[in-house]
Amino acid sequence: MLDSIPSFARLVAELAKFPGIGPKTATRLAFHVLRQSEPEAEALAEAIRDLKQKTHFCSRCFHITEADPCPLCSDPGRDDTLLCVVEQPQDLLAIERSRSFRGRYHVLHGCLSPLDGVGPEDLKIAELLERLKGGEVREVLVATNFSVEGEATALYLARLVQPLGIRVSRLAHGIPMGSDLEYVDEATVNRAIEGRREL
């Protein structure tokens, strides 16, 4: 029925390309846009256009930015000796929200996944090694996700970085705050016990 309205069907098809958005959600979103006032719909279209025209990746850390280098790379108050490596820009934003890290960042734009055809050459690993040749970095904090692919990427990076005489650390992982032990899976409990620290 909605296929007989080409402009609506086109918007639904484009929205359905977003991750986590299926046809039903895309249809709901399209109806939302349809109900918006003309200025609201224009503001949405302009925001998308601006994002595509003005935003790019920082040439140093590969985070999203409108200025190069990005504000994080040009901030003189950050620690140049500590470099946090993350998979995606979203991961960097999550760490920044914690306000607990004051070093520099490097975004890989993915993780090693041989089954999906993603190898080291598909990530920003060569650029990371080039950065480390500068000699300022004393520690690389690997903050890849705690998935099989994230762990494999962390181990791969450690093997590349440690011979350079740079300390490699990994985000701690274990039981989240506010969790009940009885509901936590065995692997997480095992990691928490292995990573225990003195009080």
Backbone torsions as a table, in degrees:
resi	resn	phi	psi	omega
1	MET	NA	-49.5	-179.0
2	LEU	-71.8	-17.7	177.6
3	ASP	-64.1	-20.0	179.3
4	SER	-77.8	-3.3	177.1
5	ILE	-115.4	87.4	-171.2
6	PRO	-54.2	-42.8	-177.0
7	SER	-65.5	-38.2	178.6
8	PHE	-68.7	-46.1	-179.9
9	ALA	-61.0	-37.5	179.5
10	ARG	-65.4	-43.3	178.9
11	LEU	-63.8	-42.8	177.7
12	VAL	-59.6	-44.5	-179.4
13	ALA	-62.3	-40.7	179.5
14	GLU	-69.0	-42.5	179.6
15	LEU	-65.3	-34.4	-179.2
16	ALA	-68.5	-12.1	177.2
17	LYS	-77.7	-14.7	179.6
18	PHE	-69.3	145.3	178.3
19	PRO	-62.6	134.4	177.9
20	GLY	79.6	2.3	-179.9
21	ILE	-108.5	113.4	176.5
22	GLY	-93.2	-179.4	-178.5
23	PRO	-58.4	-38.6	-179.0
24	LYS	-67.0	-45.9	178.8
25	THR	-65.8	-39.5	178.5
26	ALA	-61.5	-39.7	178.4
27	THR	-65.5	-42.2	177.5
28	ARG	-60.5	-44.5	179.5
29	LEU	-64.3	-39.7	179.2
30	ALA	-63.7	-40.5	176.4
31	PHE	-64.2	-36.3	177.5
32	HIS	-61.7	-46.7	179.2
33	VAL	-62.1	-40.6	179.6
34	LEU	-61.1	-36.3	-179.4
35	ARG	-78.5	-17.4	-179.4
36	GLN	-65.7	155.5	174.4
37	SER	-69.8	162.4	178.9
38	GLU	-56.1	-46.0	178.9
39	PRO	-62.8	-37.3	178.8
40	GLU	-65.9	-43.0	178.6
41	ALA	-65.4	-39.5	177.7
42	GLU	-64.9	-38.8	178.7
43	ALA	-63.0	-39.7	177.4
44	LEU	-63.6	-47.5	179.9
45	ALA	-61.7	-40.3	179.6
46	GLU	-67.2	-38.4	178.5
47	ALA	-63.5	-40.6	178.0
48	ILE	-66.1	-44.4	179.7
49	ARG	-62.2	-44.9	178.8
50	ASP	-61.3	-42.6	179.0
51	LEU	-57.0	-46.8	-178.0
52	LYS	-70.2	-33.4	-176.1
53	GLN	-86.2	-32.0	-172.1
54	LYS	-105.1	-21.7	-173.7
55	THR	-97.9	136.3	177.5
56	HIS	-147.2	-175.0	-179.9
57	PHE	-97.0	139.7	177.0
58	CYS	-60.0	136.1	-178.5
59	SER	-72.3	-11.6	-179.1
60	ARG	-101.6	-53.1	-174.9
61	CYS	-106.3	-13.8	178.4
62	PHE	70.6	23.1	170.8
63	HIS	-83.2	163.3	178.7
64	ILE	-74.6	144.8	-177.6
65	THR	-162.9	163.8	170.1
66	GLU	-106.7	-15.0	178.4
67	ALA	-119.2	148.8	179.9
68	ASP	-127.5	119.1	2.9
69	PRO	-72.5	164.4	-177.4
70	CYS	-70.7	165.7	179.9
71	PRO	-57.6	-31.9	179.3
72	LEU	-69.8	-39.1	179.8
73	CYS	-73.9	-27.9	-177.9
74	SER	-95.6	1.5	179.2
75	ASP	-75.1	112.8	-178.1
76	PRO	-70.2	-12.9	-178.7
77	GLY	-84.6	1.5	-178.7
78	ARG	-93.9	153.6	-176.5
79	ASP	-82.4	111.9	-179.3
80	ASP	-72.6	-14.3	-176.4
81	THR	-87.5	-9.0	-177.5
82	LEU	-119.5	122.2	-176.9
83	LEU	-123.2	123.5	179.4
84	CYS	-101.1	124.5	-179.4
85	VAL	-102.9	123.3	-179.7
86	VAL	-123.2	162.6	-180.0
87	GLU	-75.6	-47.8	-171.8
88	GLN	-133.7	159.8	176.0
89	PRO	-56.3	-33.6	178.9
90	GLN	-60.6	-34.7	179.4
91	ASP	-68.0	-40.2	176.4
92	LEU	-59.5	-45.2	179.8
93	LEU	-61.4	-38.3	178.7
94	ALA	-63.5	-41.8	179.1
95	ILE	-68.1	-41.3	178.7
96	GLU	-62.0	-37.2	178.7
97	ARG	-61.4	-28.3	-179.3
98	SER	-73.1	-18.6	-177.9
99	ARG	55.4	28.1	-176.8
100	SER	-109.8	-1.5	-177.3
101	PHE	-125.2	127.6	-177.9
102	ARG	-120.7	18.3	177.6
103	GLY	-91.6	-158.8	178.2
104	ARG	-100.1	170.8	-177.9
105	TYR	-127.3	161.2	169.7
106	HIS	-144.7	123.0	-178.3
107	VAL	-100.5	122.7	-178.1
108	LEU	-78.3	-26.7	-174.3
109	HIS	65.2	48.3	176.0
110	GLY	135.5	-172.4	176.1
111	CYS	-142.9	162.4	-179.6
112	LEU	-63.9	129.8	179.7
113	SER	-152.3	82.2	-177.1
114	PRO	-55.6	-34.8	179.9
115	LEU	-64.6	-28.2	178.0
116	ASP	-96.9	5.5	179.2
117	GLY	76.6	21.7	179.8
118	VAL	-102.0	111.2	178.5
119	GLY	-111.5	-179.0	-178.6
120	PRO	-56.6	-33.6	-178.8
121	GLU	-70.5	-14.9	179.4
122	ASP	-89.5	-7.6	-178.6
123	LEU	-111.3	173.8	-179.3
124	LYS	-89.2	45.2	-178.2
125	ILE	-79.7	-41.9	178.3
126	ALA	-60.5	-39.8	178.5
127	GLU	-66.2	-35.9	176.4
128	LEU	-62.4	-48.8	-179.4
129	LEU	-62.3	-35.9	177.0
130	GLU	-63.9	-41.7	177.5
131	ARG	-61.6	-39.0	-175.9
132	LEU	-70.8	-20.0	178.7
133	LYS	-67.6	-18.8	-179.9
134	GLY	-62.9	-22.8	175.9
135	GLY	87.3	-5.7	-179.3
136	GLU	-77.2	-35.8	-173.7
137	VAL	-73.4	127.3	178.3
138	ARG	-106.3	-23.5	-179.8
139	GLU	-143.2	135.8	173.7
140	VAL	-111.3	118.8	176.9
141	LEU	-95.6	112.5	-179.3
142	VAL	-87.0	114.7	-176.6
143	ALA	-117.5	42.2	174.8
144	THR	-74.2	162.7	-177.9
145	ASN	-65.7	159.3	-179.1
146	PHE	-91.6	54.1	174.7
147	SER	-110.1	172.9	177.7
148	VAL	-58.6	-44.3	-179.6
149	GLU	-67.4	-40.0	178.3
150	GLY	-64.1	-41.1	177.9
151	GLU	-65.7	-42.2	179.0
152	ALA	-62.7	-40.5	178.4
153	THR	-64.4	-41.9	179.3
154	ALA	-61.6	-44.7	179.4
155	LEU	-65.4	-40.5	178.8
156	TYR	-61.7	-45.7	179.6
157	LEU	-63.9	-41.7	179.8
158	ALA	-59.3	-42.3	179.5
159	ARG	-64.8	-29.4	179.0
160	LEU	-81.7	-36.4	-171.3
161	VAL	-87.0	-39.4	-176.0
162	GLN	-56.3	-40.3	177.5
163	PRO	-62.3	-15.2	178.5
164	LEU	-82.2	-0.4	-179.9
165	GLY	80.1	18.9	-180.0
166	ILE	-105.5	133.6	178.4
167	ARG	-66.7	136.1	176.6
168	VAL	-116.6	124.9	177.5
169	SER	-122.6	166.4	-177.9
170	ARG	-129.7	145.6	174.2
171	LEU	-54.8	140.4	174.7
172	ALA	-70.6	150.7	176.7
173	HIS	-144.1	152.1	-177.8
174	GLY	169.6	-138.2	-173.5
175	ILE	-85.3	125.6	179.9
176	PRO	-66.0	150.9	176.4
177	MET	-59.3	139.5	177.8
178	GLY	84.3	2.0	-178.7
179	SER	-86.9	150.6	171.3
180	ASP	-95.5	131.5	-177.5
181	LEU	-55.4	-36.1	-175.8
182	GLU	-63.9	-20.2	-178.3
183	TYR	-101.0	-1.0	-177.5
184	VAL	-90.0	137.6	-177.9
185	ASP	-69.1	160.8	-173.9
186	GLU	-61.7	-40.9	-178.4
187	ALA	-62.8	-40.2	179.8
188	THR	-66.9	-42.2	177.5
189	VAL	-62.5	-42.0	179.6
190	ASN	-60.8	-45.3	179.3
191	ARG	-64.2	-38.2	-179.9
192	ALA	-64.9	-39.5	179.1
193	ILE	-69.3	-43.3	179.0
194	GLU	-63.3	-33.6	-177.3
195	GLY	-95.6	18.9	-176.8
196	ARG	-63.2	153.5	179.0
197	ARG	-133.1	160.2	-178.2
198	GLU	-73.7	141.8	177.8
199	LEU	-90.8	NA	NA
